[in-house]
């Protein structure tokens, strides 16, 4: 029994020793893992400290930037306050100078009653006073620093007083309100609100109960007469053109046709604004100081009504001249209820009419120079005809949609009809064809001989005549005579060519 117990104890001791070895190995493994975890934790702690330091540095920089920005805003506010005070002082000085000038003018008028021979002499004190009142403005701006002088120039823009448009022959209404015509107590407001333009002498007055019925509408303006009866279609032009084209079908038909002019692509001309803050400040100043001026223009555009396109052109020119006073027209006007659609329609009608009148004037003033080579002269006349055709094509393409808009905005549309400027351009084209055929006939007499050069001239002349005949709807008597002369020379040239071949 003792031996069995001893053997059992030995077995237990052996198992215990094995367990001790296993636990020691496990302990060693855990110790190694603990060291690795501690090392990784230490590295993470160091990285966290570095990140905290970096974030603290960024926060410090942001605080500095915010402090600098607040200082700059405070400086700008002080500058704006000082500039506004300077502007108010200048306004007070200008008011005093205006009062002094008015008093001196009154004194001048009273002296003129006593001494009538001196009523045209202006007192020199007024000019001296103007010089004195203008002096502080320039000296004040010149004595400031460059930044403050720029701000002074922006803030010293006084309210604009627009020049009224010239009265036209046809009646069109303007914005007339009681506030603009009545007396205003405040001097600044009276100076800021411009007087409305003078009412045309032919403007229609509202009918009264005892007034007779209104007169009939006036006859159509000059320059808008329909196509004269002397222009008629000539069948011989079409017949001769087709016969000549069939006879010369083997020739290069494209020799006398020019490629249509390529339309220029629209390019964006708006550049980067170099100093955005100064630009925005100038826009804000215009919005604050030019309100009465812009509201006056709004009423003028809204109440404008025309019966003749010739009156729209000076009105649009006057409007653009007045709007050019603003720093940025589009940026300033978006702060007001600006009638953009009507203003754009007025500009579109005025510019379209001016473009067509310019083309008509260019074509009618064309003078052929006999010293100039025939090819270049014919090429110029072909280019003029293509410009005229292109202008009429654009007008007919936009006529329907533009007519509806123009009528809604009380803009005349008679000039867009076939009896308007279109008829004038067609007459100019007929005169251009007359000059073209006369030049071809003169060149045929010079060349002679019935060669290929003479045949090419005939083809070009007939093609140009046919093109104008179809575009203008016929020829007048003088142009028809020139065509018959060119046709006779072409026939004689054809006979000479046949004789040379035989």
KASUL-V152625 format. One line per field, one symbol per residue. ss: DSSP state (H for helix, E for strand, - for the rest). phi: phi as a letter, one per 30 degrees, with the letter a starting at -180 (. if undefined). psi: psi as a letter, one per 20 degrees, with the letter a starting at -180 (. if undefined). A space follows every 10 residues. Layout:
BEGIN
ss=???
phi=???
psi=???
END
This chain:
BEGIN
ss=-HHHHHHHHH HHHHHHHHHH HHHHHHHHHH HHHHHHHHHH HHHHHHHHHH HHHHHHHHHH HHHHHHHHHH HHHHHHHHHH HHHHHHHHHH HHHHHHHHHH HHHHHHHHHH HHHH-HHH-- ---HHHHHHH HHHHHHHHHH HHH--HHHHH HHHHH----- ---------- -------HHH H-----HHHH HH-------- ---------- ---------- ---------- -E--HHHHHH HHHHHHH--- --HHHH---- ---------- -----HHHHH HHHHHHHHH- HHHHHHHHHH HHH-----HH HHHHHHHHHH HHH-----HH HHH------H HHHHHHHHHH HHHHHHHHHH HHHH------ ---HHHHHHH HHHHHHHHHH HHHHHHHHHH HHHHHHHH-- ---HHH---- HHHHHHHHHH HHHHHHHHHH HHHHHHH--- -HHHHHHHHH HHHHHHHHHH HH--E-HHHH HHHHHHHHHH HHHHHHHHHH H-
phi=.ddddddddd dddddddddd dddddddddd dddddddddd dddddddddd dddddddddd dddddddddd dddddddddd dddddddddd dddddddddd dddddddddd ddddcddcdc dddddddddd dddddddddd dddddedddd dddddddded cddddddcdc dbdbdbbddd cddcdddddd ddddddddde dcdddddcdc dddddddddd ddicddeddd dbdcdddddd dddddddcdd dddddcccdd ddddddcdcd cdddbddddd ddddddddcc dddddddddd ddcdbbcbdd dddddddddd dddddddbed dddddbdddd dddddddddd dddddddddd ddddddbdcd ddeddddddd dddddddddd dddddddcdd ddddddddch cdbddddddc dddddddddd dddddddddd dddddddiii dddddddddd dddddddddd ddikbcdddd dddddddddd dddddddddd dd
psi=ghhggghggh gghghgghhg gghgghgggh gghhggghgh ggghgggggg gggghhgghg ghggghghgh gghggggggg ghghggghgh ggghgghggg ggghhghggh hhhgniijii pppihgghhg gghighgghg hhirrgghhg hhhgijorpp oqpqqpqrhq pqqrooqhhh hrppgphghh hhoqqqqqpq hjppqpqrhi qrqqrrqqrq rqikqrpqii prqohhgggh ghhhhhhkhi roijhjpqqq ppppqpqojo rppgnhghgh hhghghhhhk ghghhghghg ghjppqiphh ihghghgggh hghihqgogg hghiirmpmg ghghhggggg hgghghhggg hghhjpppph iqqhghghhg hhhgghgggh ghghghhjgg hhgggghhjl pqjhiirhjc ighghhhhhg hhhghghhhg ghhhhgfrik ahhhhhgggg ghggghghgh gijaqagghh ghghghgghh ghhhghghhh h.
END
